[in-house]
Amino acid sequence: MSEAEGMHYEGNIIRPPSEAFSILLQVTLGCSHNKCTFCGTYKDKRFTIRDDETILADILFASKYMRQQYRLFLIDGDALIIPQPKLVWILDTIKEHLPWVRRVGAYGNAKSIKMKTDDQLAQLKEKGLGILYLGVESGDDETLKKVCKGTSAENLINQGRRVKKAGIKLSVTVLLGIAGRSDSLRHAKATGELLTAMNPNYVGALTVMLLPDTPLEEDYRAGRFALPDTRELLLELREMFKHTHLSGGLFMSNHASNYLPIRAALPKDRDKTLALIDAALRGEVDLKPEWMRGL
């Protein structure tokens, strides 16, 4: 691909909603874990780390044509898994050629965070890594095991705390409905308790959507997984929120997959948000129609 043709991208490209206007720099292909039962995003490619030449070419392209974008996001699914020397080189190269970029973000998972020492995480912060996005999904160990998350609630809490200790902002996602109907409220309570213990800067509550050709969708078709209905999802959201106590963070459910968008600055918006959810449960608040929901 010549410089005039643009950045090098392969396969499905996803990024957090908050990185909508960021430069997207593909430094890995796929996800280093890629076993979660609900996710079909990276089934089209095998996990690999991009070569230096391609990464540099994309940074140089961005230096010429993306001078009005002040954030940069490292894709694909788990850039933090990149060995420290190469990741430091990437951040240094971004700083050299894109000096106007104010923040670099990336996805991480519990395994990749654990592989970094405290000093290495602090070094990444110093080099410009300003935010990590961590898919928590649930604080319930049984649910984490069922969806093949490859970690425990305790480990997620520990790794999330280490990110914050390094001075890197932490944004986590949790999944409403992922435990099915029978374990909905147990999952919700445990997830709220995990969020309280981890105390991230941002929480994004998404609603699970069944994607074709994923193990979770196969379980649904076979009757092994029952998706909570709209009211049950609202009750799950309420239970999760009720048990979430952040010292100063945002709890959001304004993703396209959600029926009830909320944006709560905690702790000050706690009572107001619980009242909104209760009003929705009484049918006094319009919910997002099914046709408007999406990923």
C-alpha positions as CSV (number, residue, x, y, z in Angstrom):
1,M,0.0,0.0,0.0
2,S,1.4,3.4,-1.0
3,E,1.4,6.4,1.4
4,A,-1.3,8.0,-0.7
5,E,-3.7,5.1,-0.1
6,G,-3.8,5.6,3.6
7,M,-3.4,3.6,6.8
8,H,-2.9,-0.2,6.9
9,Y,-6.0,-1.9,8.3
10,E,-6.9,-5.6,8.3
11,G,-10.2,-7.3,9.3
12,N,-12.8,-6.0,11.7
13,I,-11.8,-2.7,13.4
14,I,-13.4,-1.8,16.7
15,R,-12.7,1.0,19.2
16,P,-14.5,2.3,22.3
17,P,-17.2,4.9,21.7
18,S,-15.1,7.6,23.4
19,E,-12.4,7.1,20.8
20,A,-14.7,7.9,17.9
21,F,-12.5,10.8,16.7
22,S,-9.1,9.3,17.5
23,I,-6.4,8.3,15.1
24,L,-6.7,4.5,14.9
25,L,-3.2,2.9,14.8
26,Q,-3.4,-0.9,14.2
27,V,-0.4,-2.3,16.1
28,T,-1.8,-5.8,16.6
29,L,-4.1,-8.0,14.6
30,G,-6.9,-9.7,16.5
31,C,-7.0,-10.5,20.2
32,S,-4.4,-12.4,22.3
33,H,-7.2,-14.2,24.2
34,N,-10.0,-14.5,21.6
35,K,-11.9,-17.2,23.5
36,C,-14.9,-15.2,25.1
37,T,-18.1,-17.0,24.2
38,F,-20.0,-13.8,23.4
39,C,-17.5,-12.1,21.1
40,G,-17.2,-12.7,17.4
41,T,-15.1,-9.6,16.6
42,Y,-11.7,-11.1,15.8
43,K,-12.6,-14.6,14.5
44,D,-11.5,-13.4,11.1
45,K,-7.8,-13.2,12.0
46,R,-5.0,-14.8,14.0
47,F,-3.4,-12.7,16.7
48,T,-0.1,-11.1,15.5
49,I,1.9,-8.1,16.4
50,R,2.5,-5.7,13.5
51,D,6.0,-5.2,12.2
52,D,7.9,-2.0,12.9
53,E,8.0,-0.9,9.2
54,T,4.2,-0.9,8.9
55,I,3.6,0.8,12.2
56,L,6.1,3.5,11.3
57,A,4.5,4.0,7.9
58,D,1.1,4.5,9.5
59,I,2.5,7.0,12.0
60,L,4.1,9.0,9.2
61,F,0.9,9.0,7.2
62,A,-1.0,10.3,10.3
63,S,1.7,13.0,10.8
64,K,0.7,14.4,7.4
65,Y,-3.0,13.9,7.1
66,M,-4.4,13.7,10.7
67,R,-3.1,16.9,12.3
68,Q,-6.5,17.8,13.7
69,Q,-7.0,14.6,15.8
70,Y,-5.7,15.0,19.3
71,R,-6.1,11.4,20.6
72,L,-4.8,8.2,19.3
73,F,-6.0,4.7,20.0
74,L,-4.0,1.5,19.6
75,I,-5.9,-1.3,18.0
76,D,-6.7,-4.3,17.8
77,G,-7.9,-6.1,20.8
78,D,-5.0,-6.1,23.2
79,A,-2.1,-3.8,22.3
80,L,-0.8,-4.0,25.9
81,I,0.4,-7.6,25.2
82,I,3.2,-6.1,23.0
83,P,6.6,-6.6,24.7
84,Q,7.7,-3.6,26.6
85,P,10.6,-2.4,24.4
86,K,8.5,-2.4,21.3
87,L,5.5,-0.7,23.0
88,V,7.9,2.0,24.4
89,W,9.2,2.4,20.8
90,I,5.7,2.8,19.5
91,L,4.9,5.5,22.1
92,D,8.2,7.3,21.5
93,T,7.6,7.3,17.8
94,I,4.1,8.7,18.2
95,K,5.5,11.5,20.4
96,E,8.2,12.3,17.9
97,H,6.0,12.4,14.8
98,L,2.6,13.3,16.3
99,P,3.5,15.9,19.0
100,W,0.0,17.3,19.0
101,V,-1.5,14.0,20.3
102,R,-2.6,14.6,23.9
103,R,-3.6,11.0,24.8
104,V,-2.9,7.5,23.7
105,G,-5.3,4.8,24.6
106,A,-5.4,1.0,24.2
107,Y,-7.4,-2.1,25.2
108,G,-5.9,-4.4,27.8
109,N,-6.9,-7.6,29.6
110,A,-6.0,-9.0,33.0
111,K,-3.3,-11.2,31.5
112,S,-1.5,-8.5,29.6
113,I,-1.7,-6.1,32.6
114,K,-0.3,-8.8,34.9
115,M,2.6,-9.3,32.5
116,K,3.7,-5.7,33.0
117,T,5.6,-4.8,36.2
118,D,4.5,-1.8,38.2
119,D,7.6,0.1,36.9
120,Q,6.7,-0.9,33.3
121,L,3.2,0.4,33.7
122,A,4.5,3.7,35.1
123,Q,6.9,3.9,32.2
124,L,4.0,3.5,29.7
125,K,2.2,6.3,31.5
126,E,5.3,8.5,31.3
127,K,5.6,7.7,27.5
128,G,2.0,8.9,26.9
129,L,-0.3,6.0,27.5
130,G,-3.2,7.9,29.2
131,I,-6.0,5.4,29.3
132,L,-6.6,1.6,29.3
133,Y,-9.9,0.0,28.4
134,L,-10.5,-3.3,30.3
135,G,-13.3,-5.7,29.5
136,V,-14.5,-6.9,32.9
137,E,-17.9,-8.2,31.8
138,S,-18.8,-9.7,35.3
139,G,-17.7,-9.7,38.9
140,D,-19.1,-13.2,39.3
141,D,-16.5,-16.0,39.1
142,E,-19.0,-18.6,37.8
143,T,-20.2,-16.3,35.0
144,L,-16.6,-15.4,34.1
145,K,-15.8,-19.1,33.8
146,K,-18.9,-19.8,31.7
147,V,-18.0,-17.1,29.2
148,C,-14.3,-18.3,29.1
149,K,-13.0,-14.9,30.2
150,G,-9.8,-16.6,31.4
151,T,-9.5,-14.7,34.7
152,S,-11.2,-14.3,38.1
153,A,-12.9,-11.3,39.8
154,E,-10.0,-11.1,42.3
155,N,-7.4,-10.9,39.5
156,L,-9.4,-8.3,37.6
157,I,-9.6,-6.1,40.7
158,N,-5.9,-6.4,41.4
159,Q,-4.9,-5.6,37.8
160,G,-7.3,-2.7,37.5
161,R,-5.9,-1.2,40.7
162,R,-2.4,-1.5,39.4
163,V,-3.3,0.4,36.2
164,K,-4.7,3.2,38.4
165,K,-1.7,3.1,40.7
166,A,0.5,3.8,37.7
167,G,-1.5,7.0,37.0
168,I,-3.2,5.5,33.9
169,K,-7.0,6.2,33.6
170,L,-9.1,3.0,33.7
171,S,-12.2,2.5,31.7
172,V,-14.0,-0.8,32.2
173,T,-16.9,-2.4,30.5
174,V,-19.5,-4.8,32.1
175,L,-22.2,-6.8,30.3
176,L,-25.8,-6.7,31.3
177,G,-27.5,-10.1,30.6
178,I,-24.3,-12.1,30.3
179,A,-25.2,-14.4,33.2
180,G,-28.6,-15.3,31.6
181,R,-31.9,-15.1,33.4
182,S,-31.3,-17.5,36.3
183,D,-28.1,-15.8,37.6
184,S,-28.9,-12.2,36.6
185,L,-29.1,-10.6,40.0
186,R,-26.2,-12.6,41.4
187,H,-24.0,-11.4,38.5
188,A,-25.3,-7.8,39.0
189,K,-24.5,-7.7,42.7
190,A,-21.0,-9.2,42.3
191,T,-20.2,-6.9,39.4
192,G,-21.2,-3.8,41.4
193,E,-19.0,-5.1,44.3
194,L,-16.1,-5.6,41.9
195,L,-16.5,-2.1,40.5
196,T,-16.5,-0.7,44.0
197,A,-13.3,-2.6,44.9
198,M,-11.6,-1.6,41.6
199,N,-12.8,2.0,41.6
200,P,-12.2,2.7,37.9
201,N,-12.5,6.2,36.4
202,Y,-15.2,5.1,33.9
203,V,-17.7,2.2,33.8
204,G,-19.6,1.4,30.6
205,A,-22.5,-1.0,31.0
206,L,-23.4,-2.6,27.7
207,T,-26.2,-5.1,27.1
208,V,-25.1,-8.5,25.6
209,M,-26.3,-9.0,22.1
210,L,-26.2,-12.5,20.5
211,L,-23.9,-12.5,17.6
212,P,-24.1,-15.2,14.8
213,D,-21.6,-18.0,15.0
214,T,-20.5,-17.4,18.6
215,P,-20.7,-20.1,21.3
216,L,-23.2,-18.0,23.3
217,E,-25.5,-17.7,20.4
218,E,-25.3,-21.5,19.9
219,D,-26.2,-22.0,23.6
220,Y,-29.2,-19.7,23.1
221,R,-30.4,-21.6,20.1
222,A,-30.0,-24.9,22.0
223,G,-31.9,-23.6,25.0
224,R,-28.8,-23.6,27.3
225,F,-28.8,-19.8,27.7
226,A,-31.9,-17.6,28.3
227,L,-31.5,-13.9,27.6
228,P,-33.2,-11.7,30.3
229,D,-36.1,-9.7,29.0
230,T,-36.2,-5.9,29.0
231,R,-37.6,-5.7,32.6
232,E,-35.1,-8.2,33.9
233,L,-32.3,-6.2,32.3
234,L,-33.5,-3.0,34.0
235,L,-33.6,-4.9,37.4
236,E,-30.1,-6.2,36.7
237,L,-28.9,-2.6,35.9
238,R,-30.5,-1.4,39.1
239,E,-28.9,-4.1,41.3
240,M,-25.5,-3.5,39.7
241,F,-25.7,0.3,40.1
242,K,-27.0,0.0,43.7
243,H,-23.8,-2.0,44.6
244,T,-21.4,0.3,42.7
245,H,-19.7,2.9,44.9
246,L,-17.0,4.9,43.1
247,S,-15.0,7.6,44.8
248,G,-15.3,9.8,41.8
249,G,-16.1,8.3,38.4
250,L,-18.7,8.0,35.7
251,F,-21.1,5.1,35.4
252,M,-22.7,5.0,31.9
253,S,-25.1,2.8,30.0
254,N,-25.4,5.0,27.0
255,H,-24.1,2.4,24.5
256,A,-26.2,1.7,21.5
257,S,-27.0,-1.8,22.9
258,N,-28.8,-0.4,26.0
259,Y,-32.5,0.1,26.5
260,L,-32.1,2.9,29.2
261,P,-29.2,5.4,28.6
262,I,-27.8,6.7,31.9
263,R,-24.8,8.9,32.7
264,A,-24.1,9.1,36.4
265,A,-21.3,11.0,38.0
266,L,-20.7,9.2,41.3
267,P,-21.3,9.6,44.1
268,K,-23.4,12.7,43.5
269,D,-25.8,11.3,40.9
270,R,-26.6,8.0,42.9
271,D,-30.1,8.8,44.1
272,K,-31.2,10.6,40.9
273,T,-30.1,7.6,38.8
274,L,-31.8,5.0,41.0
275,A,-34.9,7.1,40.8
276,L,-34.6,7.2,37.0
277,I,-34.3,3.4,36.8
278,D,-37.3,3.0,39.2
279,A,-39.3,5.3,36.9
280,A,-38.4,3.1,33.9
281,L,-39.4,0.0,35.8
282,R,-42.8,1.6,36.4
283,G,-43.2,2.4,32.7
284,E,-42.8,6.1,33.2
285,V,-39.7,6.5,31.0
286,D,-39.5,5.7,27.3
287,L,-37.0,2.9,26.5
288,K,-34.9,2.6,23.3
289,P,-37.0,0.7,20.7
290,E,-35.5,-2.6,19.6
291,W,-34.8,-1.4,16.1
292,M,-32.5,1.3,17.4
293,R,-30.3,-1.0,19.4
294,G,-27.0,-2.2,18.0
295,L,-23.3,-2.7,18.6
